[in-house]
Amino acid sequence: MSFIDVLNIPEARELVDQIEELIGEDETELVRIRTNLIQELKRMTGYEYIL
């Protein structure tokens, strides 16, 4: 699945938006949340979001 395909799925697009909001954060809790969102995106779509 391509990134474009992922963005066409509303639930996946929401995850991507949340991940992108947390890019650059260093706080441990926010990094954990971002990591969990990336894992959820992979489970949902098979797409591996790489920072």
Backbone as a printed PyTorch tensor [residue, N CA C, xyz], in Angstrom:
tensor([[[  0.8450,  -1.1630,   0.0000],
         [  0.0000,   0.0000,   0.0000],
         [  0.9000,   1.2390,   0.0000]],

        [[  0.6010,   2.1790,  -0.8560],
         [  1.3860,   3.4090,  -0.9370],
         [  0.8800,   4.4300,   0.0890]],

        [[  1.6780,   5.4560,   0.3020],
         [  1.2910,   6.5050,   1.2340],
         [  0.0210,   7.1980,   0.7540]],

        [[ -0.1250,   7.3690,  -0.5390],
         [ -1.3370,   7.9770,  -1.1110],
         [ -2.5510,   7.1180,  -0.7720]],

        [[ -2.4200,   5.7960,  -0.8980],
         [ -3.5100,   4.8860,  -0.5510],
         [ -3.8930,   5.0410,   0.9150]],

        [[ -2.8880,   5.1450,   1.7760],
         [ -3.1310,   5.3160,   3.2160],
         [ -3.9220,   6.5970,   3.4560]],

        [[ -3.5260,   7.6740,   2.8050],
         [ -4.1900,   8.9600,   3.0130],
         [ -5.6250,   8.9710,   2.5180]],

        [[ -5.9790,   8.0560,   1.6430],
         [ -7.3450,   7.9680,   1.1420],
         [ -8.2840,   7.2260,   2.0880]],

        [[ -7.7610,   6.6460,   3.1560],
         [ -8.5730,   5.9670,   4.1620],
         [ -8.7390,   6.9490,   5.3290]],

        [[ -9.9580,   7.4070,   5.5840],
         [-10.1500,   8.4420,   6.6120],
         [ -9.5500,   8.1010,   7.9800]],

        [[ -9.7060,   6.8820,   8.4480],
         [ -9.1780,   6.5010,   9.7580],
         [ -7.6510,   6.5130,   9.7540]],

        [[ -7.0600,   6.0640,   8.6610],
         [ -5.6070,   6.0560,   8.5400],
         [ -5.0870,   7.4870,   8.4170]],

        [[ -5.7960,   8.3200,   7.6720],
         [ -5.4030,   9.7300,   7.5080],
         [ -5.3750,  10.4240,   8.8620]],

        [[ -6.3390,  10.1040,   9.7150],
         [ -6.3830,  10.6840,  11.0560],
         [ -5.1420,  10.2760,  11.8620]],

        [[ -4.7380,   9.0090,  11.7450],
         [ -3.5320,   8.5500,  12.4330],
         [ -2.2980,   9.2770,  11.9180]],

        [[ -2.1980,   9.4240,  10.6090],
         [ -1.0540,  10.1210,  10.0080],
         [ -1.0020,  11.5640,  10.5130]],

        [[ -2.1470,  12.2180,  10.5670],
         [ -2.1850,  13.6000,  11.0560],
         [ -1.6950,  13.6760,  12.4960]],

        [[ -2.1090,  12.7320,  13.3260],
         [ -1.6850,  12.7150,  14.7250],
         [ -0.1820,  12.4490,  14.8370]],

        [[  0.3030,  11.5180,  14.0210],
         [  1.7380,  11.2090,  14.0180],
         [  2.5310,  12.4540,  13.6420]],

        [[  2.1020,  13.1320,  12.6000],
         [  2.8290,  14.3050,  12.1250],
         [  2.8090,  15.4430,  13.1330]],

        [[  1.7550,  15.5370,  13.9350],
         [  1.7110,  16.5550,  14.9800],
         [  2.7730,  16.2960,  16.0470]],

        [[  3.1500,  15.0360,  16.2160],
         [  4.0950,  14.6640,  17.2610],
         [  5.5370,  14.5340,  16.7720]],

        [[  5.7660,  14.7390,  15.4830],
         [  7.1340,  14.6790,  14.9590],
         [  7.9490,  15.7970,  15.5990]],

        [[  9.1230,  15.4500,  16.0140],
         [ 10.0150,  16.4310,  16.6190],
         [  9.8790,  16.5380,  18.1290]],

        [[  8.8810,  15.8700,  18.6980],
         [  8.7130,  15.8900,  20.1510],
         [  9.7450,  14.9810,  20.8000]],

        [[ 10.2920,  15.4160,  21.9180],
         [ 11.2890,  14.6390,  22.6310],
         [ 10.7840,  14.1140,  23.9690]],

        [[  9.6680,  14.6630,  24.4390],
         [  9.1170,  14.2400,  25.7260],
         [  8.7470,  12.7560,  25.6530]],

        [[  9.1610,  11.9990,  26.6370],
         [  9.0150,  10.5470,  26.6410],
         [  7.5790,  10.1020,  26.3740]],

        [[  6.6360,  10.7130,  27.0360],
         [  5.2240,  10.3210,  26.8820],
         [  4.7380,  10.5680,  25.4500]],

        [[  5.1300,  11.6870,  24.8720],
         [  4.7050,  12.0000,  23.5000],
         [  5.3650,  11.0680,  22.4840]],

        [[  6.6070,  10.7060,  22.7260],
         [  7.2980,   9.7510,  21.8550],
         [  6.5950,   8.3970,  21.9230]],

        [[  6.1800,   7.9780,  23.1180],
         [  5.4700,   6.7110,  23.2760],
         [  4.1370,   6.7450,  22.5260]],

        [[  3.4120,   7.8480,  22.6510],
         [  2.1380,   7.9900,  21.9430],
         [  2.3730,   7.9230,  20.4350]],

        [[  3.3840,   8.6410,  19.9450],
         [  3.7030,   8.6230,  18.5100],
         [  4.0420,   7.2090,  18.0480]],

        [[  4.8380,   6.5000,  18.8230],
         [  5.2080,   5.1280,  18.4840],
         [  3.9700,   4.2350,  18.4200]],

        [[  3.0720,   4.3930,  19.3660],
         [  1.8310,   3.6090,  19.3660],
         [  0.9700,   3.9260,  18.1480]],

        [[  0.9120,   5.1810,  17.7630],
         [  0.1460,   5.5700,  16.5760],
         [  0.7440,   4.9540,  15.3110]],

        [[  2.0670,   4.9520,  15.2240],
         [  2.7500,   4.3490,  14.0660],
         [  2.4520,   2.8530,  14.0090]],

        [[  2.4710,   2.1950,  15.1530],
         [  2.1570,   0.7610,  15.1940],
         [  0.7110,   0.5060,  14.7990]],

        [[ -0.2020,   1.3450,  15.2470],
         [ -1.6210,   1.1990,  14.8920],
         [ -1.8150,   1.3840,  13.3920]],

        [[ -1.1260,   2.3580,  12.8060],
         [ -1.2070,   2.5820,  11.3620],
         [ -0.7310,   1.3490,  10.6020]],

        [[  0.3630,   0.7370,  11.0680],
         [  0.8850,  -0.4620,  10.4090],
         [ -0.1080,  -1.6200,  10.5260]],

        [[ -0.7130,  -1.7850,  11.7050],
         [ -1.7140,  -2.8580,  11.8710],
         [ -2.9160,  -2.6290,  10.9630]],

        [[ -3.3360,  -1.3750,  10.8480],
         [ -4.5160,  -1.0390,  10.0780],
         [ -4.2930,  -1.1880,   8.5670]],

        [[ -3.1180,  -0.7430,   8.0890],
         [ -2.9120,  -0.6390,   6.6510],
         [ -1.7540,  -1.4740,   6.1140]],

        [[ -0.8540,  -1.8850,   6.9900],
         [  0.3570,  -2.5660,   6.5330],
         [  1.4500,  -1.5890,   6.1400]],

        [[  1.1520,  -0.2890,   6.1680],
         [  2.1420,   0.7260,   5.7940],
         [  3.0490,   1.0090,   6.9800]],

        [[  4.3470,   1.0330,   6.7360],
         [  5.3150,   1.3150,   7.7930],
         [  5.7570,   2.7700,   7.6860]],

        [[  5.2540,   3.5780,   8.6050],
         [  5.5980,   4.9940,   8.6450],
         [  6.9760,   5.1280,   9.2660]],

        [[  7.9060,   5.7170,   8.5450],
         [  9.2790,   5.8820,   9.0180],
         [  9.5690,   7.3570,   9.1910]],

        [[ 10.0410,   7.6980,  10.3710],
         [ 10.3710,   9.1070,  10.6510],
         [ 11.7010,   9.4690,  10.0680]]])
